[in-house]
Amino acid sequence: MKNKRNYGVLITNVIFILVTIISCVPVQKLKYLNDIDELQGPRVNPREQKLISPFDRIYVQVFSIDEKTNQLFNTNNIISIPSASSVIGYLVDESGNINYPFIGKINLSGLTTEQAGLKLEKALNEYVSNAEIIIKFIDNSITLLGEVQNQGSYSFNRDKINIYEALALGGGITQYGDRRNIILVRQESNKVIHHKLNLTNSGIAGKDNYYVQANDVIIVEPLKSSSWYRFNSNTYSTILTTFTTLLAIFVVFFQR
């Protein structure tokens, strides 16, 4: 009878170990940088300034010693942006223009914010002397989909953020997300381009797509076996509990 009981306990332990093993996602599939110990030196990735593009929203502020000039150019002909904490700005149209007071339409497409500020200053000199203009990007946003903790659109006010910072806005990748299969969807001119990123390879830090841009869509694809992992994660405890209960009944029955 003792042998039967020991046999039942052995079976229980073996099944518990097997169920635990198959319900776990391999660590390598959860790590971001699997080759971190193989790095020979820093990755080089010049952080270029973002250029103004159609449909960007920019904040334009005029600084002048004349207070009336400040009020005139900083409050007229603006678009209110509720999602940017009441920051005001101008929408760049499909041709790269903004409609600025007195100047009218002026094209800023393809310029850095500093270059655009100098261009506006030059155009404004006819009406205002000794004025300084500062231009900033506002209401930049990206969209996160797939295996992230919180899907949705997220705003940021910097010109660029890197792929890791972008994913962190959505709470990071879930344990079922494939870190080797991240899809970055970006519109470049009149084309929609799909880029595939591998976050387990440190070489990504040296690639052009390491920095995401406004209006990018990031899709985290699921692991190929994610449905199996999910099934085990949600049900293996119930199955194991049921089995051990039945096994206990079985052992008690044979003890009689």
TAHU-V208936 format. One record per backbone hydrogen bond with DSSP energy under -1.0 kcal/mol. CO is the residue of the C=O (numbers start at 1). NH is the residue of the N-H. If there is no record, write none. Layout:
<<CO:NH> <CO:NH>>
//
This chain:
<<1:5> <2:6> <3:7> <4:8> <5:9> <6:10> <7:11> <8:12> <9:13> <10:14> <11:15> <12:16> <13:17> <14:18> <15:19> <16:20> <17:21> <18:22> <19:23> <21:24> <26:29> <27:30> <27:31> <35:38> <46:48> <52:110> <53:56> <56:92> <57:138> <58:90> <59:136> <61:134> <63:132> <66:70> <67:71> <68:72> <69:73> <70:74> <72:76> <79:89> <81:84> <82:85> <84:87> <87:81> <89:79> <90:58> <92:55> <93:96> <96:108> <97:93> <98:106> <100:104> <101:103> <104:100> <106:98> <108:111> <111:52> <112:116> <113:117> <114:118> <115:119> <116:120> <117:121> <118:122> <119:123> <120:124> <121:125> <124:127> <124:128> <132:63> <134:61> <136:59> <140:156> <141:215> <142:154> <143:218> <144:152> <145:220> <146:148> <147:174> <152:144> <154:142> <156:140> <161:212> <162:166> <163:167> <164:168> <167:172> <168:171> <170:150> <172:149> <174:177> <176:223> <178:181> <179:199> <181:221> <182:197> <183:219> <184:195> <185:217> <186:193> <188:191> <191:188> <193:186> <195:184> <197:182> <198:201> <200:34> <201:204> <202:205> <203:206> <204:207> <207:210> <210:163> <212:161> <213:216> <216:143> <217:185> <218:145> <219:183> <220:147> <221:178> <223:226> <225:229> <226:230> <227:231> <228:232> <229:233> <230:234> <231:235> <232:236> <235:239> <236:240> <237:241> <238:242> <239:243> <240:244> <241:245> <242:246> <243:247> <244:248> <245:249> <246:250> <247:251> <248:252> <249:253> <250:254>>
//
